Amino acid sequence: MLTPFEILELSETANDEAIKKAYLKKVRQYPPEQAPDKFQQIRDAYELIKTERLRISYQLFNHEKPDFLQLLAQTLKSNGAIKRVDETLFTKTLAESLKPHS
């Protein structure tokens, strides 16, 4: 399976501007009317890496659904912060932090 960077023919160190240029170039090459499947693949790739925040998330987790509770528990345990994690509060906080900024 190709990565978003491979689909857009980019280096993993590409910045927002380079990613947007590559996306627009690919969309012109594969317009939705002529190549709907390829266009959707390009669009999905762009949506995964279009901002620095999304790229970091993609690169950290690379399509795998991370166990956020386990990651948090390990982090807190290593810092000695707390013994027990409130799953509901953590899930709500995580969901808020992952919402796109306006």
N, C-alpha and C positions, 0 to 999 in steps of 0.2 A: 504494500500500500504506500502510495506517495505521501510525503509530508506537504503541508501547505507551502513551505518554501520551495519544494521541488515543483509543485504545480504552477507556482508563479515564477519559477526559474530565478530564484533569489538566494543570496547568501543568508545564513541564519543571523548575521550581524546587520542586516538591512534595517534602515530607519523607517519611520512613518512615511516620509515623502517617497522614498524608493519603493516601498510596498504599494503605495497608492498608484504610482506611475506604472508599475508592473501589472497591477490589477487592471487599470484602464487599457493598457496595451493588449492584455489577454481578452478583455471584453470586446474590444474592437475586432480582434482576430476571431473570436467565437461568439457572435451575437446570439441572444436568446432565441431569436426567430429561426436561425439556421442550425444551431447546435445546442438545443436546450439542456441536454445532459452535461455536456462539457461546460456550458455557462454556469450551471448549478454547482459543479465541482469547483470552478474558479471562485464563484461567489462564496461558497462555504469556506474555502481556504482563506480568502480575504477576511471573512468575519472572525476567523480564529486568531489572526495575527495583526489586525489592522492598527492596534495601538500597542504601546510599550507594555502596558499592564497585561493585555491579552497575550502578548508574545511571551512574557515571563511565565504566566500561568501555563501556557501551552508547553513551553520548554521544561518547566518543572515537572509537569504531570504527563506530558506526551500521550494524550488520549486515554490514559488510565484514570479511572475514578479513584482519587485518593481517599484513604480513610482519615478524614480530617480529625475525628476524635482521637485516633491513635497518634497522629502527628502532634496535636495539641498536648495530649497527655505526656508524650515523650519530651516535648519542649518544656512544659511546666515542671516535669519531674527533674529534668536536667538542671533547671534553674532553681529548684527547691521552692517554687512559688506556692503551690497548693497541692493537696492530696487528691481531691475529687473534682471532676469536671461536671458541671451542670449541662447535660446534653441539649436540652431545649434552648437554654440561653446561648450556648455556643452555636447551635445550628442557626438560630435567628441572627446572631451577630455575623456569622459567616455569610449568610444569604445577603445581608445588608452590604457587607464589604465587597461582594462580587457584583453588585448591581452596577450597570454602566453609569458613569458620571454624565450629568447633563451639561 
